[in-house]
Amino acid sequence: MRLLVPIVGRCLAIASVAIAAAASSTAAAAPPQQLLGKSIVVNWSETRQQRSEMPGGGWTEFRAVQASHKLTIYVSTAGRVFSRQVNTTASGSGTSDQLAGQGGGSSQIRTPSFSGQTMTIINVAGGGARMIQVTFDSAFASCTARSAMGFEAGKTRIAVSPITKGKVEIRSDSVGAADCSMQSGNLLGGSL
């Protein structure tokens, strides 16, 4: 199911604001003190219509792909934000690690921003963007999350698969409900 145009416009507008904020270190809000030294885990699933670029050029046919995603975010005691995203499909699993706003090899940059009790992460790729929004309770002891994918009008999304390391083209994406959990400590194990 393709997302409606108002959602697409909102997601891309949020992506533009997040990219502009990330480009200016004075515009970026620091993580709330209550998140320092904590890890946040967001899980969601998707059903996409996608195809893969073939090694010799050209593309495969579009097909339905079931995918699950796990995004683990650690906010260090110094306020630096690290993340690891694991994507899993029938083709296998792939991982990308990042320090906030910095690319992880061929991975799209995940740009986090903070406002009050909300953390928003924007991930832009050719033709579209993903937004993950995490809302914390007043004590920053629990969280809820949602994930949305938006496409530019009339375009598909081109991205590099963390699983195959090749290009994929996504023409539609139905995102399932997200769940969120958090705990003290670094669930990434200091490996970034």
C-alpha positions in Angstrom: 0.0 0.0 0.0 1.5 3.3 -1.0 1.5 6.1 1.6 -0.9 9.0 0.9 0.6 12.2 -0.5 0.1 14.3 2.7 2.2 11.8 4.6 4.8 11.7 1.9 5.0 15.5 1.9 5.3 15.6 5.7 8.0 12.9 5.8 10.0 14.7 3.1 9.5 18.1 4.7 10.7 16.6 8.0 13.7 15.2 6.2 14.6 18.5 4.7 14.4 20.2 8.1 16.5 17.4 9.7 19.2 17.6 7.0 19.4 21.4 7.4 19.6 21.1 11.2 22.3 18.5 10.9 24.3 20.7 8.6 24.4 23.4 11.3 25.8 22.2 14.6 24.3 25.2 16.4 20.8 24.3 15.1 20.9 20.7 16.5 19.5 20.2 20.0 21.5 18.0 22.3 19.9 14.8 23.6 17.9 15.3 26.9 20.0 14.7 30.0 17.6 11.8 30.9 18.7 9.8 27.9 22.5 10.0 28.6 23.9 6.5 29.1 20.7 4.8 27.8 19.9 2.5 24.8 16.7 2.6 22.8 15.5 -0.3 20.6 12.9 0.1 17.9 11.5 -2.9 15.9 9.2 -2.8 12.9 8.3 -4.7 9.8 7.5 -3.8 6.2 6.1 -5.3 3.1 7.7 -3.6 0.0 7.5 -3.9 -3.7 11.1 -3.8 -4.8 13.6 -4.9 -7.4 17.4 -5.3 -7.4 20.0 -4.0 -9.8 21.7 -6.8 -11.7 25.5 -7.1 -11.8 25.6 -6.7 -15.5 23.2 -3.7 -15.6 19.4 -3.6 -15.7 17.0 -4.5 -13.0 15.1 -7.6 -11.9 11.3 -7.6 -11.9 9.5 -6.0 -8.9 8.5 -8.5 -6.2 7.0 -8.4 -2.7 9.6 -8.4 0.0 8.9 -9.0 3.7 11.4 -7.2 5.9 12.0 -6.8 9.6 14.1 -4.0 11.0 15.8 -3.5 14.4 17.3 -0.1 15.2 19.4 0.2 18.4 20.4 3.7 19.5 22.8 4.4 22.3 23.1 8.0 23.7 26.6 8.1 25.4 27.2 9.9 28.7 28.9 12.6 26.6 25.7 13.1 24.5 27.0 11.4 21.3 24.4 9.3 19.5 25.4 5.9 18.0 23.1 3.6 16.1 23.0 0.1 14.6 20.3 -1.0 12.2 19.8 -4.6 11.3 17.6 -5.4 8.3 16.4 -8.9 7.7 14.6 -10.4 4.6 14.5 -13.9 3.1 17.9 -13.0 1.5 19.6 -12.7 4.8 20.5 -9.9 7.3 22.6 -6.8 7.0 23.9 -4.3 9.5 24.9 -0.7 9.4 26.5 1.2 12.3 26.7 5.0 12.5 27.6 7.9 14.7 24.8 10.5 14.5 24.7 12.2 11.1 27.8 10.4 9.7 27.5 7.8 6.9 28.3 4.2 7.5 30.0 3.1 4.3 27.2 2.9 1.6 24.4 3.2 4.2 22.0 6.1 4.1 22.8 8.6 6.9 20.5 8.4 9.9 20.1 11.9 11.3 18.6 12.1 14.8 17.0 15.3 16.3 15.6 15.9 19.7 12.7 18.1 20.8 11.2 17.8 24.3 10.3 14.1 24.8 10.7 13.2 21.2 13.6 11.9 19.1 13.1 11.8 15.3 15.5 10.0 13.0 15.4 10.8 9.3 17.0 8.5 6.7 17.0 10.0 3.2 17.7 8.0 0.0 17.1 8.9 -3.6 13.4 9.5 -4.2 12.2 9.2 -0.6 12.9 9.2 3.1 12.2 7.1 6.2 11.2 8.8 9.5 11.4 7.0 12.8 9.8 8.9 15.7 10.3 7.9 19.3 8.3 9.5 22.1 9.4 9.1 25.7 7.3 9.2 28.8 7.8 12.1 31.2 10.4 10.1 33.2 12.3 8.9 30.1 11.8 5.4 31.4 9.7 4.0 28.5 9.0 4.8 24.9 6.6 4.4 21.9 7.7 4.5 18.3 6.4 4.8 14.8 8.1 4.4 11.4 6.9 5.9 8.1 8.3 5.8 4.6 7.6 8.7 2.1 8.2 8.9 -1.6 8.6 12.0 -3.7 5.6 12.4 -6.0 5.9 10.1 -9.0 9.2 8.6 -7.9 10.5 5.4 -6.5 13.1 5.2 -3.7 16.7 4.0 -4.6 18.8 2.7 -1.8 21.8 0.4 -1.2 20.8 -2.8 0.5 22.8 -3.5 3.7 22.1 -7.2 2.9 23.3 -7.6 -0.7 25.3 -4.3 -0.8 23.7 -3.7 -4.2 21.1 -1.1 -5.3 17.4 -1.7 -4.7 14.5 0.2 -6.1 11.4 0.4 -3.9 8.1 1.5 -5.5 5.8 1.0 -2.5 6.1 0.2 1.2 3.6 -0.8 3.8 5.0 -0.2 7.3 3.8 -2.2 10.2 3.4 -1.1 13.8 6.7 -0.4 15.7 7.6 -1.3 19.2 10.0 0.4 21.4 12.0 -0.5 24.6 14.8 1.2 26.5 17.3 0.4 29.2 20.4 1.9 30.9 23.7 1.0 29.4 25.2 0.5 26.0 23.5 -2.3 24.1 25.9 -1.8 21.2 28.7 -3.1 23.4 31.2 -0.3 22.6 31.7 -1.7 19.2 31.2 1.5 17.3 
